Amino acid sequence: MVRAIILAGCYLLALATSGFCLSYGHEPIGIESRSIGAIYQAALKEKGTLKISWGGDEKSNGAGIIAAFTKRFPDVKFNLTVDLSKYHDSRADRTFVTSNGEDDGADVIVLQTVHDFPRWKEANRLLPYKVATWNDIQSPFKDEDGAFTGCFIGEFGVIFFNDNKAPNDTVPTSYQSFLNPEWRNRLALTYPNDDDAILYLFTLIVKRHGWTFIDSLVSQNVTWLRGTGTPSELIAKPQNELAVSFAASPTDAAVVSSKLPTEDHYVTWPQTGAIFASTKMPETAKLFMSYVMSDEWQAVAFPGSVYATRKQFDTNGVLNQTLTNPLGFVTFMQDRANVERWRFQFETTLGTPQGVSPLLDNIV
């Protein structure tokens, strides 16, 4: 697999020849030297409501940061909207066009669609900002000019299972093993043609096991679902056969445990954030990014994760793993024609994603 290449500390989301180490059109900026308290005081002088676009496929994906930020900064008005990253970026681009470049529809944006950020940087649509913890953010996950930074590491390909339906010692750690007869009717998976990161996971599976694996998987009578949180929520429920998923995000349900595959590649990526240059509330936007990248939030935001974009919290060293490459996904995302080819390959087999919006709270 072609790996992302890092030149002169520039965060490239594609091959070096793609040319994303461009002149930004801004004077070089220094690292934030103010305390969060001082930034908070500056933010209180701004009028309005900070608009944050937060990538996710369930409303609960934003609950943690909303609660923490509200408690920490009670006098800041903000509106954090959770939606699929592919809709947030589309909405930002349309608003930019219809406002003649005066508005991007959000002040801060934190998304899975990592390919958008170099494009927005090239168009001078991002406000450069280096948080106080800048030097602790691993170089491959941040733009050298401060245009954007990876806020945390997302993961797909982890194996989730219901302890009551499938005890740990019965659950395999290779995807190929889920083709065994005992897993028929028991697999809940996210459609690969509905989420780019799940799509990338399935491209890795096909490259290792071939298309015959996909054909055999379909014959297992998989329950295909929209929304990466939906499979875990369904396997947690006692009134169905569904017991296992390897294409899902975690749930808080106590009966659902997880383990990493030991033979197959899984997906990690830097969920990336930036401030739009069109913001009318730059200090409040800086406060939000500073808090997200602070020790305070990073220490409690993802208690079960051993990976982080910040060195201090990257317990297991995501860049040193042999079965995952967080730069592989960003390279994959940059070639949109290739992404679409893969998406239609899976759609040819599975059809278009069916079911209710994953953002509706109606899992039964």
FENFEN-V300488 format. One record per residue. N is the residue number from 1. PSI is psi in whole degrees, -180 to 180 (999 if undefined). OMEGA is omega in whole degrees, 0 to 359 (NA if undefined). Layout:
BEGIN
n:psi:omega
N:PSI:OMEGA
N:PSI:OMEGA
END
This chain:
BEGIN
n:psi:omega
1:134:176
2:128:183
3:154:177
4:143:182
5:135:181
6:121:180
7:128:174
8:36:177
9:4:181
10:135:180
11:101:180
12:134:176
13:20:177
14:-170:176
15:153:182
16:-31:181
17:-7:178
18:-16:171
19:38:181
20:-5:173
21:75:185
22:160:172
23:132:189
24:-21:182
25:12:178
26:155:172
27:145:177
28:140:181
29:156:177
30:175:178
31:141:180
32:127:181
33:-8:180
34:155:173
35:162:177
36:-34:178
37:-40:179
38:-39:177
39:-38:178
40:-45:180
41:-38:177
42:-38:180
43:-34:182
44:-18:179
45:-13:180
46:147:180
47:144:177
48:-173:180
49:123:179
50:130:180
51:122:183
52:126:173
53:118:188
54:116:182
55:133:179
56:166:181
57:13:169
58:146:181
59:-34:182
60:-17:180
61:-25:180
62:-2:187
63:-42:183
64:-49:182
65:-34:177
66:-48:181
67:-45:183
68:-44:182
69:-38:178
70:-44:180
71:-40:184
72:-35:184
73:72:189
74:-20:183
75:5:177
76:128:176
77:127:178
78:158:177
79:109:179
80:119:182
81:123:176
82:128:174
83:168:177
84:138:182
85:-36:182
86:-19:175
87:-36:176
88:-46:183
89:-38:178
90:-42:180
91:-40:179
92:-43:181
93:-40:180
94:-42:179
95:-38:179
96:-43:181
97:-48:184
98:-20:178
99:9:182
100:39:176
101:10:182
102:-16:186
103:143:176
104:6:179
105:-9:179
106:158:174
107:-41:179
108:142:180
109:131:182
110:110:193
111:162:171
112:-23:184
113:75:188
114:-21:181
115:-17:182
116:-32:191
117:-44:175
118:-35:178
119:-45:178
120:-36:177
121:-46:181
122:-33:180
123:8:180
124:36:180
125:0:182
126:142:178
127:117:182
128:135:179
129:130:178
130:111:182
131:165:183
132:-28:181
133:19:186
134:-43:184
135:-14:178
136:-6:177
137:128:183
138:134:188
139:-41:180
140:-13:184
141:10:180
142:151:176
143:134:186
144:-24:180
145:-2:179
146:14:182
147:-34:181
148:161:180
149:147:173
150:124:185
151:-37:178
152:168:182
153:125:172
154:156:182
155:136:169
156:149:183
157:-6:172
158:143:180
159:119:178
160:142:181
161:150:177
162:116:183
163:-31:182
164:-25:181
165:-30:182
166:92:180
167:152:186
168:-43:185
169:-9:177
170:-13:185
171:121:182
172:166:178
173:19:173
174:140:181
175:-37:182
176:-33:183
177:-19:180
178:0:173
179:-5:179
180:152:186
181:-31:185
182:-12:180
183:3:177
184:136:180
185:5:188
186:-1:183
187:131:174
188:120:185
189:149:175
190:139:175
191:127:177
192:-21:181
193:17:179
194:-8:183
195:125:186
196:-35:181
197:-37:173
198:-38:176
199:-46:180
200:-40:176
201:-46:182
202:-28:174
203:-38:178
204:-38:179
205:-45:180
206:-40:181
207:-30:180
208:-42:190
209:-9:178
210:170:181
211:-20:177
212:-30:176
213:-45:181
214:-43:178
215:-43:179
216:-35:179
217:-45:179
218:-38:181
219:-10:177
220:4:180
221:52:179
222:144:169
223:106:181
224:135:189
225:155:171
226:141:179
227:124:185
228:-19:178
229:-19:185
230:-44:180
231:-45:181
232:-38:180
233:-37:180
234:-39:179
235:-19:178
236:-20:185
237:140:185
238:-16:190
239:25:175
240:173:181
241:-16:187
242:128:187
243:-22:190
244:150:171
245:147:170
246:9:176
247:78:186
248:170:171
249:165:187
250:166:175
251:161:179
252:-6:183
253:130:185
254:-25:183
255:-8:182
256:121:177
257:175:182
258:157:171
259:155:181
260:149:172
261:149:182
262:-8:181
263:-29:186
264:154:177
265:139:175
266:173:191
267:131:168
268:151:179
269:157:176
270:110:173
271:121:197
272:142:182
273:156:179
274:164:174
275:130:176
276:139:181
277:-20:181
278:-4:184
279:141:174
280:1:181
281:62:186
282:-36:181
283:-38:178
284:-37:177
285:-41:178
286:-36:177
287:-43:180
288:-49:180
289:-37:179
290:-40:180
291:-44:180
292:-36:182
293:8:181
294:161:173
295:-41:185
296:-48:183
297:-40:182
298:-32:183
299:-25:186
300:-9:189
301:-41:184
302:76:186
303:-25:182
304:-4:185
305:143:176
306:8:180
307:148:178
308:159:175
309:-24:177
310:136:183
311:-43:185
312:-30:185
313:1:180
314:72:190
315:-45:185
316:3:175
317:79:186
318:-30:181
319:-11:182
320:5:182
321:151:179
322:-21:183
323:5:174
324:147:181
325:100:185
326:-16:177
327:-15:177
328:-41:180
329:-40:182
330:-33:174
331:-45:178
332:-44:184
333:-26:183
334:-29:181
335:85:187
336:-33:178
337:-41:178
338:-41:177
339:-45:181
340:-36:178
341:-45:179
342:-42:182
343:-44:182
344:-27:175
345:-44:179
346:-33:178
347:-31:177
348:-37:181
349:-42:189
350:-15:187
351:179:179
352:150:180
353:131:181
354:151:176
355:174:182
356:164:176
357:134:179
358:-11:180
359:0:177
360:136:182
361:74:183
362:32:177
363:130:180
364:999:NA
END
